[in-house]
Amino acid sequence: MSKIILDDAIRARLNDRNGHAELYDASGERIGHFLTHDQYTRLMYAWAKSQFTDEEAERAWSDYLQNGGVSTEEAWRRVKNKMSAREGAA
C-alpha cells in the first residue's frame, strides 16, 4: 500500500465530510473513496467476518489446538483454496 501525505487544506476538506468522501480527478472521474481509519477498520472486520461462519471459526480453532497449528505457508494455501472455491461458486 502506498502512503500519500495530505496538505492541510485537503485534510481540512476531508474533515468536513463526516469521515467519507468520494475522490475525483480534474476531469471528473471518480478515483476512489476516503474513509477514516475507524471506518476502514470496521469495514475490513465486517468483510473478514463474512468470509466464514462461527462454526467454521470454532472448528478451525479446535483443529489448531489439537494439531499444534499450521505453518504460514499451509495457512495461505488453505485461504487461497477457500477463496478460489467461493469465487467459482458465484
N, C-alpha and C positions, 0 to 999 in steps of 0.2 A: 504494500500500500504506500502511496506517495504522501508526502506531507506538504501542505500549502499554508503559508503564513499570510494571514489577512491583515490589511491595514486597518487602522482604527475606524475609518469611515464605513468600510464594508462591514466590519464587525458590528458597528452600531446599527446598521440597517438590518442585519440578521437578528439582532436582539429584539427588534420591533415586530417580529413575525411569529411570536408565540412558540418559538422553537422549531418551526418548519417553514421552509421556503423552497420554491422551485427556482432553479438557476437556469438562466438563458444566456446565450451568446449575443453578440451585437446584431446578428441577423434575425433574432427572434426564435432561434431553435433551442428547445429545451435540452439542456446538457446534463441535468441531474437534480438532486434534491439535497437540501441541507436539513439535518436533524441535530438536535442537541445530543450530547453524549449519553444522557439518561434515556432519551427516546430511542436512540440507536441500540443501546444495551437491552432495553425492554423488547424491542422488535427482534433482535437476534435470539434472545432467550425464548420468546414465543415461537419463533421458527424452529429452534432446536427441539423444543418440547413437542412440536407437532410431528417430528420425524420418527417417533417411536411411542408405543403405548407404555403406560405404567407397568403393565405385566412384562413387557419386553425389558424394561429397565430393571425390574426386580430379578428377572431370570438372568440377565447379564451380570448383575451384582452377585447373585448367588454363584454363578459359574466362576466368576472372578475369585470369590472367597474360597471355593472348593478346589480350584485348579492353580491358585497362586498367580493368577493374572496371565497376560499375554504380552508379547513384545509389541513395540510400537509398530513395527512392520506388519505384524499379523493384525493389529487393530485397524490400521489403514486399509489393509486388504479387505477386511470384513465390511468396513464402512463403504468402500468403493463398490463392492459387490451388492450391498443393500441399496445404494443409490442407483446403480445400474438397473436393478430389478424394478425399482419404483418408476424409473423413467420409462422402462419398457412397458409398464402396465398402463401408462397414461394414454 
